[in-house]
Amino acid sequence: MNDSPKDDLLRQYEKFSKELTDYFALAEKTGGRSVEFQTAFLYSRVEGPQPDSAKMLVCMRVMKDHMLPGDKVIEEPDDFDGRYLKIRFRLPRQRPGKIENE
């Protein structure tokens, strides 16, 4: 049985999400207070250097879905070229059920 395109996109979403959260964990361990991510960088870590427009849109969606209060979009192209979305994510990341003291 062949996978549907929707299944393939869901798998891509999960791959990008795992790579992003793994990177957050590494940056937190090194004491970082924030990390800036550009979609082209995240995409290349998962898929390699040659972008596919549908997968790039999934990558962009993952980054936006991982935004929490305090995160900031640094660059967002108005021509829908997902490679150039850049977001500054605050560290440490909030965990569900964890209360942060600020």
Secondary structure, 3 states (H helix, E strand, C coil): CCCCHHHHHHHHHHHHHHHHHHHHHHHHHCCCCEEEEEHHHHHHHHHCCCCCHHHHHHHHHHHHHCCCCCCEEEECCCCCCHHHCEEEEECCCCCCCCCCCC
